Amino acid sequence: MRTAGLLFAFAVACVMAVSFAFELPAPTGPLSVSTITLMLDRPREPNEASRGRFAVQIWYPARPSPDRAPYGSGSPGIKHWIYQRLVRTHTSRGADIADSPTRFPIIVYVAGWGGERTENTALSEELASQGFVVAAFGDVGSDDPPLRRLGGPADFSSGQAYGATLRLGHQKLRYAARRASAVLDRLAILDAGDSAGRFTHRLDLSRAGIMGFSFGGAVALAACRYEPRFKAAMNMDGWLFDAGSGYRGGTSYFLVSDQAPAPGPDDVNAADPVRRYTSQLTVADEALQQDVLRRGGYSLLIAGADHFSFTDVPLYAPLHRFSGGPLNSQRIARAVRNYAVAFFERVLEGKPSALLVPGNKVDPTMTFASWPSGRVQTSVVNRSRSYDADFSRS
């Protein structure tokens, strides 16, 4: 019986491993990719004896290496354990940076509310293979120790909980925007003199963009209002909270989202509080998004996508992987990667792309639009102040 039990457990483990196994899409750029992780100090909290720290993972163009780093995202528990041991990325660990006659532009990635820095590994690898250095950080819940005053889930279960979630979101926005600025500061130090010799004089801080998934997309816009070194913001399906309130322009903004219909009167007045308050927030957000976009930006709406289509989730979650067919998930993920590369190459490097030409129907299930003032900003920015002093002071 004991032998039979062991064999059964082994069989179950094998089935789980096969079910959870997946492969990241190979980057399409000409450059190999490598990664390192840094620990940065955060501002000391009033009740802390010493500063907490947070991790920043950097994907960068690198010299070729046979090494492959393990995959770092996924649900906690057995799946995460399996991914760490069975799934390999297309990224080596700690390789020398690639040779190049010019410095590499920077993109900071901000995870969603409660998210991980590795939640968009496939996108980070793709951008690095195209010549960008991507520096990603997770939610404050993954700090060491976790920053509890800004932690906890979003809650829409009552009017009181909804109000508290909005207030917490506004606080998290400003904190994360400053954290994104601190990441640029650390990259500037590495460019000035990396003790490992890897990044010295190889990073171009004058060409920096920022992107984020979900709440991280709101942080991307907020960071641009706080930090003038950011020239472009890409928001992957994120409510803006108050990041768009009073926005006056100055940043190239790219919204990537689904084509879900707008909530109607039945939704915003629903008896169910979660449906009611998320619908009310969505209606208010659509007005904010349009106001931001008309001041300069692009939008891409993808039919068949859901919220987690803009992360690695469809790669490793069976329900997402096979919902609508694996080809649909691959199509959406590929579109997000291609448009992200085109957007950041356009704004940070001045490279034109047919993808960013309105009316160019690359895929009939996707709707692309642009607003003229979203072209590359050529004016000189006074770097002694933020793009938006009002937001910076709040």
C-alpha positions as CSV (number, residue, x, y, z in Angstrom):
1,M,0.0,0.0,0.0
2,R,2.8,2.4,0.8
3,T,4.4,1.7,-2.5
4,A,1.1,2.3,-4.3
5,G,0.7,5.5,-2.4
6,L,4.1,6.7,-3.4
7,L,3.5,5.8,-7.0
8,F,0.1,7.6,-7.0
9,A,1.8,10.7,-5.5
10,F,4.5,10.6,-8.1
11,A,1.9,10.3,-10.9
12,V,0.0,13.3,-9.5
13,A,3.2,15.3,-9.3
14,C,4.0,14.4,-13.0
15,V,0.5,15.4,-14.1
16,M,0.7,18.7,-12.2
17,A,4.1,19.4,-13.7
18,V,2.9,18.8,-17.2
19,S,-0.3,20.9,-16.6
20,F,1.7,23.8,-15.2
21,A,4.6,23.6,-17.6
22,F,4.8,26.3,-20.2
23,E,7.4,28.1,-22.3
24,L,7.9,31.8,-22.6
25,P,7.8,33.2,-26.2
26,A,11.3,33.7,-27.5
27,P,12.3,37.4,-27.8
28,T,12.4,38.5,-31.4
29,G,15.1,41.2,-31.1
30,P,18.7,40.8,-32.3
31,L,20.3,41.0,-28.8
32,S,20.7,38.4,-26.1
33,V,19.2,39.2,-22.7
34,S,20.5,38.9,-19.1
35,T,19.3,39.9,-15.7
36,I,20.4,40.9,-12.3
37,T,18.5,41.9,-9.1
38,L,19.4,44.9,-6.9
39,M,18.1,45.7,-3.4
40,L,17.3,49.4,-2.8
41,D,16.6,51.1,0.5
42,R,13.2,52.7,0.9
43,P,12.6,55.8,3.1
44,R,12.5,54.9,6.8
45,E,9.0,54.5,8.3
46,P,8.3,56.2,11.6
47,N,8.1,52.9,13.5
48,E,11.1,51.3,11.9
49,A,14.5,51.0,13.5
50,S,16.1,50.7,10.1
51,R,15.1,51.2,6.5
52,G,13.2,48.5,4.7
53,R,14.3,47.4,1.2
54,F,12.7,46.6,-2.1
55,A,14.0,44.6,-5.1
56,V,14.6,45.9,-8.6
57,Q,15.1,43.4,-11.3
58,I,17.0,44.6,-14.4
59,W,16.7,42.9,-17.8
60,Y,19.4,44.2,-20.2
61,P,20.9,43.6,-23.7
62,A,23.8,41.2,-23.0
63,R,26.5,39.1,-24.6
64,P,25.4,35.6,-25.5
65,S,25.4,33.0,-22.7
66,P,24.1,29.5,-22.5
67,D,22.7,30.1,-19.0
68,R,19.0,30.4,-18.5
69,A,17.4,32.0,-15.4
70,P,14.4,30.3,-13.8
71,Y,11.0,31.8,-14.2
72,G,10.0,33.9,-11.2
73,S,6.2,34.6,-11.4
74,G,3.1,32.5,-10.8
75,S,0.7,31.8,-8.0
76,P,2.3,31.0,-4.6
77,G,2.6,27.4,-3.6
78,I,3.2,24.3,-5.7
79,K,2.9,26.1,-9.0
80,H,5.5,28.7,-8.1
81,W,7.8,25.9,-6.8
82,I,7.4,24.0,-10.1
83,Y,8.0,27.1,-12.2
84,Q,11.2,27.9,-10.4
85,R,12.5,24.4,-11.1
86,L,11.0,23.4,-14.5
87,V,10.5,26.6,-16.4
88,R,13.4,28.5,-17.9
89,T,13.4,32.0,-19.3
90,H,15.3,33.2,-22.3
91,T,17.5,35.3,-20.0
92,S,20.9,34.5,-18.6
93,R,22.1,35.7,-15.2
94,G,24.7,38.4,-14.7
95,A,26.3,38.3,-18.2
96,D,28.3,41.2,-19.6
97,I,26.2,43.9,-21.2
98,A,26.1,43.9,-25.0
99,D,28.5,45.9,-27.1
100,S,27.0,49.0,-28.6
101,P,28.3,52.3,-29.9
102,T,25.5,54.2,-28.0
103,R,24.0,53.9,-24.5
104,F,20.9,52.0,-24.0
105,P,17.5,53.7,-23.2
106,I,15.7,52.9,-20.0
107,I,12.2,51.6,-19.3
108,V,11.0,51.3,-15.7
109,Y,8.3,48.6,-15.1
110,V,5.7,49.0,-12.2
111,A,3.8,45.9,-11.1
112,G,0.0,46.0,-10.4
113,W,-1.6,46.3,-7.0
114,G,-0.2,43.4,-5.1
115,G,1.8,42.3,-8.2
116,E,5.3,41.0,-8.7
117,R,8.2,42.5,-10.6
118,T,8.4,39.4,-12.8
119,E,4.7,39.4,-13.8
120,N,5.6,40.6,-17.3
121,T,8.8,38.7,-17.9
122,A,8.0,38.0,-21.6
123,L,7.5,41.7,-22.3
124,S,10.7,42.6,-20.4
125,E,12.7,40.1,-22.3
126,E,11.3,41.3,-25.6
127,L,12.2,45.0,-24.9
128,A,15.7,44.1,-23.7
129,S,16.3,42.1,-26.9
130,Q,15.4,45.2,-28.8
131,G,18.0,47.3,-27.0
132,F,16.2,48.6,-23.9
133,V,17.2,48.3,-20.3
134,V,14.1,47.3,-18.2
135,A,14.1,47.9,-14.5
136,A,11.1,46.4,-12.7
137,F,9.8,46.6,-9.1
138,G,6.8,45.0,-7.4
139,D,4.1,46.2,-5.0
140,V,5.1,47.4,-1.5
141,G,3.8,44.1,-0.2
142,S,6.9,42.4,-1.5
143,D,9.2,44.8,0.3
144,D,11.5,43.5,3.0
145,P,9.7,43.9,5.3
146,P,6.4,44.5,3.6
147,L,5.2,48.1,3.8
148,R,1.9,47.4,5.6
149,R,0.5,50.9,5.8
150,L,0.2,50.8,1.9
151,G,-0.6,47.1,1.7
152,G,-3.8,45.1,1.5
153,P,-6.2,44.4,-1.4
154,A,-8.5,46.8,-3.1
155,D,-12.0,46.4,-1.6
156,F,-15.3,47.2,-3.2
157,S,-17.6,45.4,-0.8
158,S,-19.3,48.5,0.6
159,G,-19.4,52.3,0.1
160,Q,-17.0,52.7,3.1
161,A,-14.6,50.1,1.7
162,Y,-14.7,51.7,-1.7
163,G,-13.9,55.1,-0.3
164,A,-11.0,53.7,1.7
165,T,-9.7,51.9,-1.5
166,L,-9.7,55.2,-3.4
167,R,-7.8,57.0,-0.6
168,L,-5.3,54.1,-0.3
169,G,-4.8,54.2,-4.1
170,H,-4.0,57.9,-4.1
171,Q,-1.4,57.3,-1.4
172,K,0.1,54.3,-3.2
173,L,0.3,56.3,-6.4
174,R,2.5,59.0,-5.0
175,Y,4.6,56.6,-3.1
176,A,5.2,54.4,-6.1
177,A,5.9,57.4,-8.4
178,R,8.7,58.5,-6.0
179,R,9.9,55.0,-5.9
180,A,10.1,55.0,-9.8
181,S,12.2,58.2,-9.5
182,A,14.5,56.5,-7.0
183,V,15.0,53.6,-9.4
184,L,16.2,56.2,-12.0
185,D,18.5,57.7,-9.4
186,R,20.1,54.2,-8.8
187,L,20.5,53.6,-12.5
188,A,22.2,57.0,-12.8
189,I,24.7,56.0,-10.1
190,L,25.4,52.7,-12.0
191,D,25.9,54.6,-15.2
192,A,28.4,56.9,-13.5
193,G,30.4,54.1,-12.0
194,D,29.1,50.5,-11.6
195,S,31.4,48.6,-9.2
196,A,30.8,45.5,-11.3
197,G,31.8,47.5,-14.4
198,R,28.7,46.3,-16.2
199,F,26.6,49.5,-16.6
200,T,29.3,52.2,-16.4
201,H,28.6,54.7,-19.2
202,R,26.1,52.3,-20.8
203,L,22.8,53.7,-19.7
204,D,21.0,56.7,-21.3
205,L,19.0,58.4,-18.6
206,S,18.0,61.1,-21.1
207,R,15.9,58.5,-22.8
208,A,13.7,57.0,-20.1
209,G,10.1,55.7,-20.2
210,I,7.9,53.9,-17.8
211,M,5.2,51.3,-18.1
212,G,2.9,49.3,-15.8
213,F,0.2,46.8,-15.6
214,S,-3.2,47.6,-13.9
215,F,-2.4,49.9,-11.0
216,G,1.1,50.1,-12.2
217,G,-0.2,51.8,-15.4
218,A,-1.6,54.6,-13.2
219,V,1.7,54.9,-11.5
220,A,3.4,55.2,-14.9
221,L,1.4,58.4,-15.6
222,A,1.8,59.7,-12.1
223,A,5.6,59.2,-12.3
224,C,5.7,61.2,-15.4
225,R,4.0,64.1,-13.6
226,Y,6.4,63.8,-10.8
227,E,9.7,63.0,-12.6
228,P,10.7,65.0,-15.7
229,R,13.2,62.4,-16.8
230,F,10.3,60.1,-17.9
231,K,9.4,60.9,-21.5
232,A,6.8,58.2,-22.1
233,A,4.2,56.2,-20.1
234,M,2.5,53.0,-21.2
235,N,-0.6,51.9,-19.2
236,M,-1.7,48.3,-19.6
237,D,-5.4,48.2,-18.6
238,G,-5.1,50.3,-15.4
239,W,-7.6,52.6,-13.8
240,L,-5.9,56.0,-13.3
241,F,-7.3,56.7,-9.9
242,D,-6.3,60.4,-9.5
243,A,-3.2,60.2,-11.7
244,G,-5.1,61.9,-14.5
245,S,-6.9,64.6,-12.4
246,G,-5.8,68.0,-13.5
247,Y,-3.3,66.6,-16.1
248,R,-2.1,69.3,-18.5
249,G,0.0,67.2,-20.9
250,G,3.7,66.9,-21.5
251,T,4.0,63.1,-21.7
252,S,3.5,60.7,-24.6
253,Y,0.9,58.4,-23.1
254,F,-0.1,54.9,-24.4
255,L,-3.2,53.1,-23.2
256,V,-3.5,49.4,-24.0
257,S,-6.8,47.8,-22.9
258,D,-9.6,45.5,-23.9
259,Q,-12.8,46.2,-25.8
260,A,-15.2,45.5,-23.1
261,P,-18.4,47.5,-23.3
262,A,-18.8,50.5,-21.0
263,P,-20.9,49.9,-17.9
264,G,-24.5,50.9,-18.2
265,P,-27.1,52.2,-15.7
266,D,-27.9,48.7,-14.5
267,D,-24.2,48.3,-13.6
268,V,-23.6,51.6,-11.8
269,N,-26.8,51.1,-9.8
270,A,-26.5,47.4,-9.2
271,A,-27.4,45.9,-5.9
272,D,-24.2,44.0,-5.7
273,P,-21.6,46.5,-4.3
274,V,-18.6,45.1,-6.1
275,R,-20.4,45.4,-9.5
276,R,-21.7,48.8,-8.6
277,Y,-18.5,50.4,-7.3
278,T,-16.2,48.9,-10.0
279,S,-18.6,50.1,-12.6
280,Q,-18.7,53.6,-11.1
281,L,-14.9,53.7,-11.1
282,T,-14.8,52.5,-14.7
283,V,-17.2,55.2,-15.9
284,A,-15.2,57.9,-14.1
285,D,-11.9,56.4,-15.4
286,E,-13.0,56.4,-19.0
287,A,-13.6,60.2,-18.8
288,L,-10.1,60.7,-17.3
289,Q,-8.5,58.4,-19.9
290,Q,-10.0,60.4,-22.7
291,D,-8.9,63.7,-21.2
292,V,-5.3,62.4,-20.8
293,L,-5.2,60.9,-24.4
294,R,-6.5,64.1,-26.1
295,R,-3.5,65.9,-24.6
296,G,-1.1,63.6,-26.5
297,G,-1.2,59.9,-26.8
298,Y,-2.1,56.6,-28.3
299,S,-4.7,53.9,-27.5
300,L,-4.9,50.3,-28.5
301,L,-8.1,48.3,-27.7
302,I,-7.9,44.5,-28.2
303,A,-11.0,42.4,-28.7
304,G,-11.0,39.2,-26.7
305,A,-8.6,40.4,-24.1
306,D,-9.3,40.4,-20.4
307,H,-7.4,42.1,-17.6
308,F,-4.7,39.5,-17.1
309,S,-4.1,39.2,-20.9
310,F,-1.6,42.0,-20.3
311,T,0.7,39.9,-18.1
312,D,2.3,36.5,-18.3
313,V,-0.8,34.9,-16.7
314,P,-2.2,33.4,-20.0
315,L,1.1,31.6,-20.4
316,Y,0.9,29.7,-17.1
317,A,-2.7,29.7,-16.0
318,P,-4.6,26.9,-17.7
319,L,-8.0,28.7,-17.7
320,H,-6.4,31.7,-19.3
321,R,-4.1,29.7,-21.6
322,F,-7.0,27.8,-23.2
323,S,-9.8,30.3,-22.9
324,G,-10.6,31.3,-26.4
325,G,-7.9,29.0,-27.7
326,P,-4.1,29.2,-27.1
327,L,-3.7,31.1,-30.4
328,N,-5.9,33.9,-29.1
329,S,-3.7,34.3,-26.0
330,Q,-0.6,34.2,-28.1
331,R,-2.0,36.8,-30.5
332,I,-2.9,39.2,-27.8
333,A,0.5,38.8,-26.0
334,R,2.4,39.2,-29.3
335,A,0.4,42.4,-30.1
336,V,1.2,43.9,-26.7
337,R,4.9,43.2,-27.1
338,N,5.0,44.5,-30.7
339,Y,3.2,47.7,-29.8
340,A,5.2,48.3,-26.7
341,V,8.5,48.1,-28.7
342,A,7.0,50.4,-31.4
343,F,5.8,53.0,-28.9
344,F,9.1,53.2,-26.9
345,E,11.2,53.2,-30.1
346,R,9.1,56.0,-31.5
347,V,9.2,58.2,-28.4
348,L,12.6,57.5,-27.0
349,E,14.5,56.8,-30.2
350,G,12.5,58.7,-32.9
351,K,12.0,55.5,-35.0
352,P,8.8,55.5,-37.0
353,S,6.5,52.4,-37.0
354,A,3.7,51.4,-39.3
355,L,1.9,50.1,-36.2
356,L,1.5,53.6,-34.9
357,V,-0.1,55.0,-38.0
358,P,-3.9,55.5,-37.5
359,G,-6.0,53.6,-40.0
360,N,-3.4,50.9,-40.6
361,K,-5.4,47.8,-39.8
362,V,-2.8,45.3,-38.8
363,D,-5.5,43.2,-37.1
364,P,-9.2,43.7,-37.5
365,T,-9.8,42.7,-33.8
366,M,-7.7,45.6,-32.6
367,T,-8.5,49.3,-32.7
368,F,-5.7,51.8,-32.7
369,A,-6.0,55.6,-32.3
370,S,-3.7,58.5,-31.8
371,W,-4.0,62.1,-30.9
372,P,-1.7,64.5,-32.8
373,S,-0.1,66.1,-29.7
374,G,1.1,62.6,-28.8
375,R,4.0,62.9,-31.2
376,V,7.5,63.0,-29.9
377,Q,8.0,65.9,-27.6
378,T,10.9,68.1,-28.9
379,S,10.7,71.0,-26.4
380,V,13.4,71.4,-23.8
381,V,12.3,70.6,-20.3
382,N,13.4,72.5,-17.3
383,R,14.9,69.6,-15.3
384,S,14.9,71.5,-12.0
385,R,11.1,70.9,-11.7
386,S,8.5,68.4,-12.4
387,Y,6.3,68.4,-15.5
388,D,3.5,69.0,-13.1
389,A,4.4,70.9,-10.0
390,D,0.9,70.6,-8.6
391,F,1.0,66.8,-8.6
392,S,4.5,66.8,-7.3
393,R,3.6,68.8,-4.2
394,S,0.4,66.8,-3.4
